[in-house]
Amino acid sequence: MSGTQGSSHSTPPAAPDPLPLPIVDNHTHLDISREGQGPVDVADAIAAAKRVGVNRMVQVGCDLDGARWTVEVIDRHAELLGGIAIHPNEAPKHEARGDLRQAWDEIERLAAHPRVRAIGETGLDYFRTGPDGVAAQQDSFRWHIDLAKRTGKALQIHDRDSHDDVLRILAEEGAPQKVVLHCFSGDVAMARECVDRGYFLSYSGTVTFKNARPLRNALAVTPLEQVLVETDAPYLTPAPHRGAPNSPYLTPITVRLMADVLNVSVPALCQAVSDNSEAIYGPW
């Protein structure tokens, strides 16, 4: 979850052309509605995505309500797997209330669900949380790293304005076997460091933005074997639809831009995204 963006539009963008091979939206929030929009109709969102070749999604719940909702919805829809965690922006709030430990306990209980395949999004966010919240964020990040290792599930990381500390803490704690940098926002140097460590980099609609040349340069040095794509819906709608509500059915726009940057065919990228997703999360 990366927060709101741009202006608000009420009309959903038209569906892009279908992809030639099915892919996975690595990170979406079907439990969150954009301001001014009604609740997401999950069945409709899944159907719209499948019509354009996005036939599997990872639904991410990043607070307790979202985690509970995620565990319920993944049992009803075979197209969805789950990721759950206490988001880094939520950790200081729990710490201030004195119930962070209880929140972790509930996440651990919910993570035992067999269709929850990711611990995340966890990590660090120094953009929305000030210095007073850093300790709670880092403690929570370390706890989630440990949970991912104990459960054998993938770790999905939120990293905003905190690249150095994210990489440092992963090194100090020892990263789980499968690490995904959700909505990757680093530069070429960070991309190379993450690739060398064996992490997967998931690119969102931000890579399509006009001012995103540094991010496209980072994508260009990401091997196909370590690349993923996501919407982070309802946020980060790809160009030219910035400000409109995002949804998994818009993933093909980002995929086609990514294939261009990587200098590979769209089918080759689709196959890599699908293979990588199943390597990380297992079969749907």
N, C-alpha and C positions, 0 to 999 in steps of 0.2 A: 504494500500500500504506500503510495507516494504522495498522496494529498491531492487537492483540487488543482485545476489548471484553467488558464484562459477565461474566455467569456462563456456564457451559458447559452446553449441552443436546445430547443425542445424537440426538434424533428430529428429522428435517427437518420444517419447517413444511409444511402443506398448500399445494398450488398455488393461487394466486389465479385469479380469473376471467380468461380470455384478453382481451387488448387487441383493439380493433376494427381496428387497422392495425399492421403489423409495425414494430418499432423496433430500435435498436442499443443494446447495453450497451457504453458507451464505454470501460469499464476493468474488467477482471476478471483474476484470477490463478488459472487452472485448474491451475497447477503447484504450488500451495500448498494443503496440507490443514490444517484446524483441528486443534488439539491433541486427541488422542483419537479422531480420525477416520481412516479409511483413505485411501489415495490417491484423488484425484478420478478417476472414470471419465469421461473427456472426452466420449465418444460419448453416454453417458447424460445428462450435464449439458447438452449441446447439444440433445438430443432433448426434454428437459424444458422448456428455454427456448423452443424452437420451438412447443411445444404451447400456450404462453400468448402467443405473438406476438413473442417476442424471437428474431428469426431471424438476427441478425448480432451479432458480439461482437468487441471488440478485446482480445486476450490480451496481457498485459503481463508481461515478464520483467525483473526489476529487480536481478539480480546475474548473474554470468557463467553459472552453471548454468541459471538461469531464462531467460536470453537464448538459450542454446544450445537448450534445450528448446522455447522458443517458435518458433524458426526451423524446427525439425523438425515441430512439430504443425500449424503453419499450412499446411504442404504437404499434410497428410493430411485437413484439414477445411476445406471451402470456406466455411463459416460464419465462419471466424476470419481476422482480419488481426492483425498483430503490432506491438507497441511494445517497444523494448528500450533499456536504459540501465544505468548504474551508479547505484543509488539513493543519495540524499544520505547516508543512514546507513552505506552501504557505502564511500563514498569515503574517509573517514578511516582505515578499516581497511586499505584498499589503500595509502594514503599511509604508514601506519606500517610496512607490510611492504616498502615501496619498489617496489611494482609497479603503481601507479596508471596510469602511462603505458602499460604493457603491457595493462592492463584496457581502457583507452580504445581501444587499437589493435584489440583483439578486437571490441569493440562496433562500431567503424567497419567492420570487415570483415563482420560479421554484418548490419549495417544495409544493406548492398548488396542483400540479398535483396528481390526485387520485391514480396513480400507483407508486408514490414515497412514500415509506412506512418507510424510515429510514433517519434520519439526521446524516450523517457521510460519510466518517470517519473524525471525529474531535478528539480533544484530545491534547496530548503533545508529542513532540519528541525532546529530549535533545541530541540525537546522531548526527543528521545532522545540527541542528540549535544551534549556540553558545549562550552564556549568553545574548548577545544583543537582541536576538529574543524571549527571554522567556516571557517578558511582553506582547508582541503582541500575542503569542501563548495562554497565559492564558486568555487574554481578549476575544480572538476568541472562545476558548473553553467555557467560561461562556456564550457567546452569543448563541452558538449552543445548549447548555443545555436548555436555555430559549426558543429557537425556538422549540425544541422537545416537551417541556411541553406545549407550546401554541398551537401546531398543533396536539398533541396527537400521534405523531409518535415515533418510537423507536429511541434510540440514539446509534449509533455505534462508539466505541471509539478506536482510535489508541494510543497506550501507548508504547513508546520506551525510556528506561532509565529514566522513570519519574513516577514510580509506586506511590510513596508517594504523589506527587503533584496531580496526577489524582484522587486518592481516597479522598484527602483533599478537592479539589475543588468540587467534586461531593457532598460531605457532606455539604460544605458551601452553595452551590447553591440549594441543594435539588434535588436529582436525579429524572429524569422522571420515569414513571411507568415501562417502559421497557428499560433496559440498556444491551448492548452487548459489551463485551470486545473482539474486533476483534483481531485475531492472538494472543491469550493470550500468554504472555511471563513471567508471574510471577512465584513465587515459591509456595510451599505448603501453607505457611502462608498467602500469598496474595490471593490464590485461596479460602481458607477458609473464609477470610474476604469478598470477593466478593460474595461467596455463601450465607453467613449470611445476606448480604444486598439484596439478591434476584436478583443479576445480572446473566446474561447468559454468559458463557465462550465459545468462539469459537476457536477451535484448527485447526491449519493449518499443512502443510507438515513438519514444523519444529519439530513436535512431533515424527517424524520417524527418525530424524537424530541420529547418533551414540552417539553424545555428549549431547543428550537432556534428560538424566536421570532425572534432576530436573524438567523438564517440564512434563515428564511422571508421576512423583510423584504427581505433581499438578493435572493432569488429573485424577489420581486415587482417589482423594478426591472430585471430582466434581460429584454431583448427576446426574443421567440420565435426571432428569427433568430440568436441567440447562445447558445441554451440546449441543453444535453446532459444525459443521465442515465446513471448507472452504478451498479454494485453495489459495486465494490472487493472482490468476493468473494475469500476467504471471510470478510471482515471487514464491519463496519458494517451488519449485518442490519437491515432497516427494522422499526419498531414495527408490530404488537405482538410481534414475534418476536426482540427483542434478546437476544443471547446464544446463539441457535441458529446453526447453520452457514448462511452466506449462499451464494447461487448465482444465476446469471443468471435463473433462472425466477422469482425474487422481484421482479424489476424493476418489474412492473406495479403493485405496492403504492406504490412511490415515484412512478411516473408519475401515478397518480390523485391523490395528495396534491398533486403539483406543479401539475396542471391546476386544482385547486381554488384554490391560492394565486395562480396567474397569471390566474384568472378566464377560462379558455378551456375549450373542450370537450376531452375526452380524445382524440377523433380529430384535432383540430387540433394538439394537442401531439405526438401520435405522428407526424404528418406532418412537423412541424417538426424533431423529433429525427432522423428518418430523412433528411430533406433536408440538415440541417446535417452529419450524420455523413458523408454521401457527398461533400459539399462539402469537408470536411476531409481525408478519407482516400481518396477516389476510390471506384470501384465494387469490390464484393467479388468 
